[in-house]
C-alpha cells in the first residue's frame, strides 16, 4: 500500500512541483533576458553620446521596463523561490538605469535586509553607492564606500570599489582624488572593468592637466583590445591629450588616419574640429581655417558648425588681428545653433569687438574735439551734398514743413530739380541726334524747342523760389540724412551708445582695460594708460591707469626698473589712493600715515607756488588738504594760502573774500582764522576808498615770513623736497597701434 502511494506521488505531485519550478525559473530567465538587452542598448547609447555633441535619451528603457514587469511578477507569485534575491538585484539595477534612483535604492536595501548573507550583497552595496551619487548625496555614498573598503574584499571587488570611489570624486569635481582612485582600480580590476577605468583615469588626468598620464592611460586602454566604438573613443581622447602635451604632429597624424577610415564617418565632424585646433596650435593657421570651413560646409546649422565658426573667430582675432572677420564669425555661432556650448562665449567675444570699435571711434572723435552731442560723421562724397541725386528726393519726403506755404515752395524746388534732370536728358538726346550720319532736321528742331520751353519754366521757378527756402530745405535735408546715418551706425554697433566722446579720459582707460583683459594685448594697453596719465593727470582714471602700468611691468613683463619707476610716481603723485596702498603692499613698503601724506601734499603745493610759479597747481594741492581732511592741523593754513593766492596772483578778489570768510568762521580759533578776519577788514577798507587812486593790497608774503617759522621745508624738519617724478618714457617696443 505504501509503495502504491509513492507511485501515485511520483506520477501526479512531482511533475506538478517540477512545473512550478520551471515556471518561476522561466519568469526570472525572461526578466534577465530583457535586462541584458536593455543593458546592451544602454551601453551603446552611452558610447554614441560620448561621441555626439547633442544630448540623446538613454537607450534600453523599453527592455528595462519589461525586465521590471517580469521580476515583479516573480516576487508576487513566487515569493519563496530561490531567485528572489536575484530578482531584487535585477529590479534595483533596472530602476537605476532608467533613472528611478529612489526605487532602485529601496530594492537594494530590501535585498540587504532580507538576505544579509546573499552572494549579491556586494553588488547591492555598490548599487546603493551609485544611487546616492546620482542623487548627489555625497556623504552617504562616501560612508558606504568606507564601510565596504574596511571589510574583506576579493581582488575583483576591490577594483570595483576603487572604481566607484573614483566616480564619486568625479561627480564632486575632485578630479585629482578621482584620478588616484581610478589608477588604483586599474591595478585591481578585471580586464572588463579596466577598459572603463582606463578611460575614466585618462579623462580625469585631462581635467587636472596631467596630459602625460592621460596619454599613458589611453594607450593602456588600446592595448586591451576594446570594442570598436570604445577603441575609437580612446584614440580620439589620445589625440586630444597629445595636442595639449604639445605633440601636434603625432596628434594630427592620428586624426588624419582615423578620418581616412570609412567606419569612423559618424564622428568625422568631431575629429575635424580637433584636427583644426591641432593645426592652429602648430602654426598652420590657413590649414586650420580650411578645416573649419569643411566642417561648416558638411554640417550646416549644427553644433559642429557653430563650434567651427567660433574657432574661425578665435583665429581671425588672435592670429590675424582681423576683428571685422572675427566679428562676422562670432555672430554666426548663435545663428547656426542657438543652444551651442559656444553661444555665450561667442556673444561675449562679439560684444568685446563691438566695444573695441566703438571706443576707437569715440576716442577719435574726442581727439578731434567733437565733445558735444552725437559723434559727427565726415562725409567724403561730394555727391551726397549735391541737389541732383534722385535718391535724395525719396529720403526728403519724410521731412515736415512749418506751413503749407513752405510745403508748396519745397514742391516747386523739387520740381526745378526735376526740370534740370530733364534738360540733361534732352541735351544727351540732342547729342545723339547730331552725331548721327543723317540727322533728321525736324526731330532736331523739336528737341531744341522742348529744351527752350523747359529753360523758360526753370527761370520762372527760380524767380518765385526764395533763397531762404532753399537754405532751409538743404539744412533739413542734411539733418535728416545725419540722423538716419547715426541711427544706422548705432544699429550696426549697439555699443556706440555706451560711450560719450567728451569722456576722453574714461574712454582711453576703458580701451586699455579692453586691450589687456579681453584681447591679451598688454603693449597696446600700455599705450592707452599712458595717454590717460599724460593728457589727464588729475583725472580719477589717472591713478588707475598708473597702477595698471605698474601691474603690467611688475607682473607681466617682469621689468623691475619700469615697475619701480611707476611705483615711485604713484607714491609721489597719488599717495592716498587705494592703488598706492596696493603698490606699497606689493613692494613691502611701510604704509604712510595721514600726517605724512598731508605734509607731502603741502610740500608739493609750496613747490608749485614758490619754485615753479604754477599758482593753479598750488591751489589744487592746497585744496586737497582742506577739502579731504578739514579736521587736520594743516587745513586752515592750506585754506589761508589758497585765499592768498587768489588775492595776489589769480586776480580773483571775490573768491579770495569768500575763502577768507569761510576761514574766519570755520577756523576762528586758529591763528589763520584771526589773520583771515584782518584780511577781510583790509579788503573792505580798500574797496570803500573808491575815490582815491586804487593801490594793490599788499599781503604779508608767505614766502618770506611764514615759511621761516613753520614751513614744512625748513632745514630743521627735513631736507630739500625731491622733484616730482615723471612717467617713464615710452619705449619703442611699447608704441603699439
C-alpha positions in Angstrom: 0.0 0.0 0.0 2.8 2.4 0.9 4.6 1.6 -2.4 1.4 2.3 -4.2 1.2 5.8 -2.6 4.8 6.5 -3.6 3.9 5.6 -7.2 0.9 7.9 -7.1 3.0 10.8 -5.7 5.6 10.3 -8.4 3.1 10.3 -11.1 1.0 13.3 -10.1 2.7 15.5 -7.5 6.3 15.5 -8.6 5.5 16.8 -12.1 3.4 19.5 -10.6 6.3 20.7 -8.4 8.6 20.5 -11.3 6.2 22.6 -13.3 6.1 25.2 -10.6 9.9 25.3 -10.5 10.1 25.7 -14.2 7.5 28.5 -14.2 9.4 30.8 -11.8 12.7 29.9 -13.5 11.2 30.9 -16.9 9.9 34.1 -15.4 13.3 35.0 -14.0 15.0 33.9 -17.2 12.8 36.2 -19.3 13.4 39.1 -16.8 17.2 38.5 -17.1 17.0 38.3 -20.9 15.1 41.7 -21.2 17.6 43.2 -18.7 20.6 42.1 -20.7 19.1 43.6 -23.9 18.3 46.8 -22.1 21.9 47.0 -20.7 23.4 46.4 -24.2 21.2 49.3 -25.6 22.1 51.5 -22.7 25.9 51.0 -23.2 25.5 51.6 -26.9 23.6 54.9 -26.3 26.3 55.9 -23.8 29.1 55.3 -26.4 27.1 57.2 -29.0 26.5 60.0 -26.6 30.2 60.4 -25.8 30.9 61.0 -29.5 27.9 63.2 -30.1 27.7 66.9 -29.3 23.9 66.8 -28.8 22.4 65.0 -25.9 20.3 61.9 -26.6 17.9 59.9 -24.5 19.3 56.9 -22.6 18.8 53.6 -24.5 17.2 50.4 -23.2 14.2 51.9 -21.4 11.7 49.6 -23.1 13.7 46.5 -22.4 14.3 47.5 -18.8 10.6 48.1 -18.2 9.8 44.6 -19.5 12.5 43.2 -17.2 10.9 45.1 -14.2 7.5 43.6 -15.0 8.8 40.1 -15.2 10.8 40.5 -11.9 7.8 41.9 -10.1 5.7 39.0 -11.3 8.3 36.6 -9.8 8.2 38.4 -6.5 4.4 38.4 -6.4 3.7 34.8 -7.5 6.9 33.1 -6.2 8.0 35.0 -3.1 9.8 32.0 -1.6 11.7 30.9 -4.7 15.5 30.8 -4.7 15.6 33.6 -7.3 14.1 36.3 -5.1 17.4 38.0 -4.2 18.4 37.7 -7.9 15.1 39.4 -8.8 15.6 42.2 -6.2 19.1 42.9 -7.6 17.8 42.9 -11.1 15.0 45.3 -10.2 17.4 47.7 -8.5 19.7 47.7 -11.5 16.9 48.2 -14.0 15.4 51.0 -12.0 18.9 52.6 -11.7 19.5 52.6 -15.5 16.0 54.0 -16.0 16.9 56.9 -13.7 14.5 55.9 -11.0 17.1 56.1 -8.2 14.8 56.1 -5.2 13.0 53.0 -6.4 16.4 51.3 -7.1 17.6 52.3 -3.6 14.6 50.7 -2.0 15.2 47.3 -3.8 18.9 47.3 -2.9 18.1 47.9 0.7 15.3 45.2 0.6 17.8 42.7 -0.7 20.4 43.5 2.1 17.7 43.4 4.8 16.1 40.1 3.7 19.2 38.3 2.5 22.1 39.6 4.6 24.3 36.7 3.5 23.3 36.8 -0.2 26.0 36.3 -2.8 24.8 39.6 -4.2 25.4 41.6 -1.1 28.4 43.5 -2.5 26.6 44.3 -5.8 23.6 45.7 -3.7 26.0 47.8 -1.6 27.6 49.2 -4.8 24.1 49.9 -6.1 23.4 52.0 -3.1 26.6 53.9 -3.7 25.6 54.6 -7.3 22.1 55.8 -6.3 23.4 58.1 -3.6 25.9 59.6 -6.1 23.2 60.1 -8.7 21.1 61.8 -6.0 24.1 64.0 -5.1 24.1 62.6 -1.6 27.9 62.5 -1.4 28.3 61.9 2.3 26.1 58.8 2.3 27.9 57.4 -0.6 31.3 58.0 0.9 30.2 56.4 4.2 29.1 53.2 2.4 32.3 53.0 0.5 34.4 53.4 3.6 32.5 50.6 5.3 32.9 48.4 2.2 36.7 49.1 1.9 37.2 48.3 5.6 35.9 44.7 5.2 37.4 41.7 3.4 37.2 42.0 -0.4 38.2 39.9 -3.3 40.5 41.4 -5.9 37.6 41.9 -8.3 35.5 43.6 -5.6 38.4 45.8 -4.5 38.8 47.0 -8.1 35.1 47.8 -8.4 35.1 49.6 -5.1 38.0 51.8 -6.2 36.2 52.4 -9.5 33.1 53.7 -7.8 35.2 55.7 -5.4 36.6 57.4 -8.4 33.1 58.0 -9.8 32.1 59.6 -6.5 35.1 62.1 -6.6 34.4 62.7 -10.3 30.8 63.7 -9.6 32.1 66.0 -6.8 34.6 67.5 -9.3 37.5 66.5 -7.1 39.4 65.3 -10.2 42.8 64.7 -8.5 41.2 62.3 -6.0 39.2 60.7 -8.8 42.3 60.1 -10.9 44.1 58.4 -7.9 41.1 56.2 -7.3 40.8 55.2 -11.0 44.5 54.4 -11.1 44.1 52.0 -8.1 41.1 50.5 -9.9 43.3 49.8 -12.9 45.7 47.8 -10.6 42.9 45.7 -9.1 40.0 45.4 -11.5 39.5 42.6 -14.0 40.1 43.3 -17.7 36.4 44.1 -18.4 36.4 46.9 -15.9 39.9 48.0 -16.7 38.8 49.4 -20.1 36.2 51.7 -18.4 38.6 52.5 -15.5 41.4 53.4 -18.0 39.1 55.8 -19.9 37.9 57.4 -16.7 41.5 57.7 -15.4 42.6 59.4 -18.7 39.7 61.8 -18.7 40.4 62.9 -15.1 44.1 63.3 -15.9 42.9 65.6 -18.7 40.9 67.6 -16.2 43.9 68.2 -13.9 46.1 68.8 -17.0 48.3 65.8 -16.3 48.4 65.1 -20.0 51.4 62.7 -19.9 49.5 60.4 -17.5 46.4 60.7 -19.7 48.4 59.6 -22.8 49.6 56.5 -20.9 46.1 55.7 -19.7 44.5 55.9 -23.2 47.4 53.8 -24.7 46.8 51.2 -22.0 43.1 51.0 -23.0 44.1 50.5 -26.6 46.3 47.6 -25.6 43.3 45.8 -24.0 41.7 45.3 -27.4 38.4 47.2 -26.6 35.3 47.1 -28.7 35.4 49.2 -31.9 33.4 52.1 -30.6 35.4 52.2 -27.3 38.7 52.0 -29.3 37.7 55.0 -31.4 36.8 57.0 -28.3 40.2 56.1 -26.7 42.0 57.2 -29.9 40.2 60.5 -30.1 40.9 61.2 -26.5 44.6 60.2 -27.0 44.9 62.7 -29.9 43.4 65.4 -27.7 45.9 64.6 -24.8 48.8 64.6 -27.3 47.6 68.0 -28.5 47.7 69.5 -25.0 51.1 67.9 -24.5 52.4 69.8 -27.5 52.8 66.7 -29.7 50.9 68.3 -32.5 52.4 66.3 -35.4 51.6 62.9 -33.8 48.1 64.1 -32.9 47.5 65.3 -36.5 48.8 62.1 -37.9 46.5 60.0 -35.7 43.4 62.1 -36.5 44.1 62.1 -40.3 44.4 58.3 -40.1 41.1 58.0 -38.3 39.4 60.3 -40.8 40.6 58.1 -43.6 38.6 55.1 -42.4 35.1 54.9 -43.5 33.9 53.2 -40.3 34.7 56.3 -38.4 32.5 58.5 -40.5 29.9 59.1 -37.8 32.5 61.0 -35.7 34.2 62.8 -38.6 32.9 66.3 -37.6 34.2 66.0 -34.1 37.6 64.8 -35.3 37.9 67.5 -37.9 37.3 70.1 -35.2 40.1 68.6 -33.2 42.3 68.5 -36.3 41.7 72.2 -37.0 42.7 73.0 -33.4 45.9 71.0 -33.7 46.8 72.7 -37.0 46.2 76.1 -35.4 48.3 75.3 -32.4 51.1 74.0 -34.7 51.0 77.3 -36.6 49.2 76.2 -39.7 46.5 78.9 -39.5 45.4 78.6 -43.1 45.1 74.8 -42.8 43.0 75.3 -39.7 40.8 77.8 -41.5 40.2 75.4 -44.4 39.4 72.6 -42.0 36.9 74.6 -40.1 35.2 75.6 -43.3 35.0 72.0 -44.3 33.1 71.3 -41.1 30.7 74.2 -41.7 30.0 73.1 -45.3 29.4 69.5 -44.3 27.4 70.1 -41.2 25.3 73.3 -41.6 23.1 74.5 -38.7 24.6 72.1 -36.1 26.6 72.3 -33.0 29.6 71.3 -35.2 29.2 74.3 -37.5 28.7 76.6 -34.5 31.9 75.3 -33.0 33.7 75.8 -36.3 32.5 79.4 -36.6 33.7 80.0 -33.1 37.1 78.5 -33.9 37.4 80.8 -37.0 36.5 83.8 -34.9 39.3 83.0 -32.5 41.8 82.6 -35.3 40.9 85.9 -37.0 41.0 87.7 -33.7 44.2 86.2 -32.1 46.3 85.2 -35.1 45.3 87.6 -37.9 44.1 90.5 -35.8 41.2 90.9 -38.3 38.5 92.0 -35.9 35.9 92.5 -38.6 36.2 88.9 -39.9 36.3 87.7 -36.3 33.1 89.5 -35.5 31.4 88.0 -38.6 32.2 84.5 -37.4 31.3 85.1 -33.7 27.9 86.4 -34.8 27.3 83.3 -36.9 27.7 80.9 -33.9 24.2 81.5 -32.4 22.6 81.6 -35.8 24.0 78.2 -36.6 22.9 76.6 -33.3 21.3 78.7 -30.6 21.9 76.1 -27.9 25.6 75.7 -28.7 28.0 75.4 -25.8 30.0 78.2 -27.5 27.0 80.6 -28.0 27.5 82.6 -24.8 31.3 82.8 -25.3 30.8 83.9 -28.9 28.3 86.6 -27.8 30.8 88.0 -25.3 33.6 87.9 -27.9 31.3 89.8 -30.3 30.5 92.3 -27.7 34.2 92.9 -26.9 34.8 93.7 -30.6 31.8 96.0 -30.8 33.2 97.8 -27.7 36.6 98.0 -29.3 35.3 99.5 -32.4 33.0 101.9 -30.5 35.8 103.1 -28.2 38.2 103.7 -31.1 35.5 105.8 -32.8 34.6 107.9 -29.8 38.2 108.4 -28.8 39.0 109.5 -32.4 36.0 111.9 -32.2 37.2 113.1 -28.8 40.7 113.8 -30.1 39.2 115.8 -33.0 37.4 117.9 -30.4 33.9 116.7 -31.1 32.8 116.6 -27.4 29.2 117.6 -27.7 26.2 115.6 -28.8 26.4 112.8 -31.3 29.7 111.9 -33.0 29.8 113.6 -36.3 30.5 111.7 -39.5 32.8 113.2 -42.0 31.3 113.0 -45.5 33.9 112.2 -48.2 31.5 112.0 -51.1 30.7 115.4 -52.7 27.8 113.8 -54.5 25.9 113.4 -51.2 25.9 117.2 -50.8 24.6 117.7 -54.4 21.0 118.6 -55.1 20.6 116.3 -58.1 20.6 112.6 -57.0 17.0 111.4 -57.3 17.5 109.2 -54.2 17.6 112.4 -52.2 14.0 113.2 -53.1 12.8 109.9 -51.7 14.5 110.5 -48.4 13.2 114.0 -48.1 9.6 113.1 -48.4 9.6 112.4 -44.7 10.6 116.0 -43.8 8.0 118.0 -42.0 7.2 121.6 -43.0 6.4 124.6 -40.9 3.4 125.7 -43.1 1.5 124.9 -46.2 3.4 127.7 -48.0 6.7 126.1 -47.1 5.5 122.8 -48.3 4.4 124.4 -51.6 7.8 126.1 -52.0 9.5 122.8 -51.4 7.4 121.1 -54.1 8.4 123.9 -56.5 12.1 123.4 -55.5 11.8 119.7 -56.1 10.1 120.4 -59.5 13.0 122.7 -60.5 15.5 119.9 -59.8 13.4 117.6 -62.0 13.5 120.1 -64.8 17.3 120.2 -64.5 17.4 116.5 -64.9 15.0 116.7 -68.0 17.4 119.3 -69.6 20.3 116.9 -69.1 18.2 114.1 -70.8 17.4 116.4 -73.8 21.0 117.5 -74.2 22.0 113.9 -74.3 19.3 113.2 -76.9 20.4 116.2 -79.0 24.0 114.9 -78.9 22.8 111.6 -80.2 20.8 113.1 -83.0 23.6 115.4 -84.1 26.1 112.6 -84.0 24.1 110.5 -86.5 25.2 110.3 -90.2 21.9 111.9 -91.5 20.4 113.9 -88.6 16.6 114.4 -89.0 16.2 118.2 -89.1 12.6 118.1 -87.9 13.4 115.9 -84.8 16.4 118.1 -84.0 14.3 121.3 -84.0 11.7 119.6 -81.9 14.2 118.7 -79.2 15.6 122.2 -79.2 12.2 123.7 -78.7 11.4 121.4 -75.8 14.7 122.3 -74.1 14.0 126.0 -74.6 10.5 125.6 -73.0 11.9 123.8 -70.0 14.6 126.5 -69.5 11.9 129.2 -69.6 9.9 127.3 -67.0 13.0 126.8 -64.9 13.8 130.5 -64.9 10.3 131.3 -63.8 10.6 128.8 -60.9 13.9 130.3 -59.9 12.3 133.8 -59.6 9.4 132.5 -57.4 11.6 130.4 -55.0 13.1 132.5 -52.1 16.7 131.7 -51.2 15.7 131.2 -47.6 13.5 128.3 -48.6 16.4 126.7 -50.5 18.7 127.2 -47.5 16.2 125.7 -45.0 15.5 122.9 -47.4 19.1 121.9 -47.7 19.7 122.3 -43.9 16.9 120.0 -43.1 18.0 117.5 -45.7 21.4 117.4 -44.1 19.9 117.0 -40.6 17.7 114.1 -41.7 20.5 112.4 -43.5 22.7 112.7 -40.5 20.0 111.5 -38.2 19.4 108.4 -40.4 23.1 107.7 -40.7 23.6 107.9 -36.9 20.7 105.5 -36.4 22.2 103.1 -38.9 25.6 103.2 -37.3 24.1 102.5 -33.9 22.1 99.6 -35.3 25.4 98.3 -36.7 27.2 98.7 -33.4 24.9 98.8 -30.3 27.9 99.6 -28.1 28.3 103.1 -29.6 25.5 104.4 -27.3 27.5 103.3 -24.2 30.2 105.9 -24.5 30.4 109.7 -24.8 33.1 111.4 -26.9 33.6 114.1 -24.2 34.7 111.5 -21.6 38.0 111.0 -23.3 39.9 110.1 -20.2 37.4 107.4 -19.3 37.3 106.0 -22.9 41.1 105.8 -23.1 41.2 103.9 -19.8 38.4 101.5 -20.8 40.2 100.9 -24.1 43.4 100.0 -22.2 41.4 97.6 -20.0 39.8 96.0 -23.0 43.1 95.5 -24.7 44.7 94.0 -21.6 41.9 91.9 -20.1 39.9 90.8 -23.1 42.4 90.8 -26.0 45.6 90.0 -24.1 47.5 92.8 -25.7 49.5 94.4 -22.9 51.6 96.6 -25.2 48.5 98.2 -26.7 47.1 98.6 -23.2 50.2 100.4 -22.0 49.8 103.0 -24.7 46.3 103.8 -23.7 47.1 104.0 -20.0 50.0 106.4 -20.8 47.6 108.6 -22.8 45.4 108.9 -19.8 48.3 109.9 -17.5 49.9 112.4 -19.9 46.7 114.1 -21.1 44.6 113.9 -17.8 47.0 113.7 -14.8 44.2 114.9 -12.5 41.5 112.6 -13.8 40.1 109.9 -11.4 41.3 107.4 -14.1 44.9 108.6 -13.9 45.8 106.6 -10.7 44.0 103.5 -12.0 46.0 103.8 -15.3 49.3 104.3 -13.4 48.6 101.2 -11.3 47.8 99.3 -14.5 51.2 100.3 -15.8 52.8 99.2 -12.6 51.0 95.9 -12.7 51.9 95.1 -16.3 55.6 95.9 -15.9 55.8 94.2 -12.5 53.7 91.0 -13.2 53.5 90.5 -16.9 56.8 91.9 -18.3 58.9 91.4 -15.2 60.5 94.7 -15.8 61.5 95.8 -12.3 63.1 99.1 -13.4 60.0 100.4 -15.0 57.8 99.0 -12.3 59.8 100.8 -9.7 59.6 104.0 -11.6 55.8 103.7 -11.8 55.6 102.9 -8.1 57.6 106.0 -7.2 55.4 108.1 -9.3 52.3 106.6 -7.8 53.5 107.2 -4.2 54.5 110.7 -5.1 51.5 111.8 -7.2 48.6 109.8 -5.7 49.8 108.7 -2.3 46.4 108.3 -0.6 44.6 106.3 -3.3 43.8 102.6 -2.8 46.2 101.9 -5.7 49.1 103.5 -3.8 48.3 101.3 -0.8 48.3 98.2 -3.1 51.7 99.2 -4.5 53.1 99.6 -1.1 51.8 96.2 -0.1 53.2 94.5 -3.2 56.6 96.1 -2.7 56.6 95.5 1.0 56.8 99.3 1.8 55.6 100.8 5.1 52.2 102.4 4.7 52.4 106.2 5.0 50.4 107.9 7.9 47.8 110.6 7.2 50.2 113.2 8.6 53.0 112.1 6.3 50.6 112.3 3.4 49.3 115.8 4.2 52.9 117.1 4.7 53.8 115.7 1.3 50.8 117.4 -0.3 51.7 120.7 1.4 55.2 120.4 0.2 54.0 119.9 -3.4 51.9 123.0 -3.1 54.8 125.0 -1.9 57.0 123.6 -4.7 54.4 124.8 -7.3 53.9 128.2 -5.5 57.5 129.3 -4.7 59.7 127.4 -7.1 57.7 126.8 -10.3 55.2 129.7 -10.0 52.4 127.4 -11.1 49.7 129.0 -8.9 46.7 127.0 -10.1 48.6 123.7 -9.4 49.4 125.0 -6.0 45.8 125.8 -5.3 44.8 122.3 -6.3 47.2 120.7 -3.8 46.2 123.1 -1.0 42.5 122.4 -1.8 43.1 118.7 -1.4 44.1 119.2 2.2 41.3 121.3 3.5 38.6 119.6 1.4 39.6 116.0 2.2 40.9 116.5 5.7 39.2 119.6 7.2 40.0 118.4 10.8 43.7 118.3 10.2 46.1 120.9 11.6 47.2 121.9 8.1 43.6 122.6 6.8 43.4 126.3 8.0 46.9 127.0 6.8 46.1 125.5 3.4 42.8 127.4 3.1 44.6 130.7 4.0 47.3 130.0 1.4 44.6 129.3 -1.2 42.8 132.6 -0.5 46.2 134.5 -0.5 47.0 133.1 -4.0 43.6 134.1 -5.4 44.1 137.6 -3.9 47.6 138.3 -5.1 48.2 136.1 -8.2 45.0 134.9 -9.8 43.2 138.3 -9.7 40.1 137.0 -8.0 39.3 139.2 -5.0 35.7 137.9 -4.8 36.8 134.3 -4.4 39.6 135.4 -2.1 37.0 137.2 0.1 34.8 134.1 0.1 37.7 131.9 1.2 38.8 134.3 3.9 35.2 134.5 5.2 35.0 130.7 5.3 38.3 130.6 7.1 37.3 133.2 9.7 34.1 131.3 10.5 35.2 127.7 10.5 38.7 128.2 11.9 38.2 131.3 14.0 40.1 129.8 17.0 43.2 129.3 14.9 45.9 131.9 14.1 44.9 131.7 10.4 41.3 132.5 11.4 42.4 135.7 13.0 44.5 136.6 10.0 41.5 136.0 7.7 39.4 138.5 9.7 42.2 141.1 9.4 42.4 140.4 5.7 38.6 140.9 5.3 38.8 144.2 7.1 41.6 145.4 5.0 39.8 144.4 1.8 36.6 146.2 2.9 38.5 149.4 3.6 40.3 149.2 0.3 37.0 148.7 -1.6 35.3 151.6 0.2 38.0 154.1 -0.9 36.7 154.2 -4.4 37.5 158.0 -4.9 41.2 157.5 -4.1 43.7 156.1 -6.6 43.5 152.3 -6.2 46.6 150.6 -5.0 47.2 146.9 -4.8 46.6 145.3 -1.4 50.0 144.2 -0.2 49.6 140.9 1.6 52.0 139.7 4.1 54.2 137.4 1.9 54.0 133.8 2.9 57.3 133.0 1.2 59.4 135.3 3.4 57.7 135.3 6.8 55.5 132.3 7.4 57.8 129.8 5.7 60.7 130.8 8.0 58.5 130.0 11.0 56.7 126.8 10.1 57.4 125.8 6.6 57.4 122.1 6.0 60.5 122.6 4.0 62.6 124.1 6.8 66.0 122.6 7.3 65.3 121.6 10.9 62.4 119.3 9.9 63.6 117.8 6.6 65.8 118.2 3.6 65.0 119.7 0.3 62.0 118.3 -1.4 62.8 116.0 -4.3 61.5 117.0 -7.7 58.2 115.4 -8.9 58.7 112.1 -10.6 57.7 112.0 -14.3 56.3 108.9 -16.1 58.9 106.6 -17.6 59.5 107.3 -21.2 57.5 105.3 -23.8 60.0 103.0 -25.4 59.9 101.9 -29.0 58.5 98.4 -28.2 55.6 99.9 -26.3 54.4 102.0 -29.2 51.7 99.6 -30.4 48.7 100.6 -32.5 
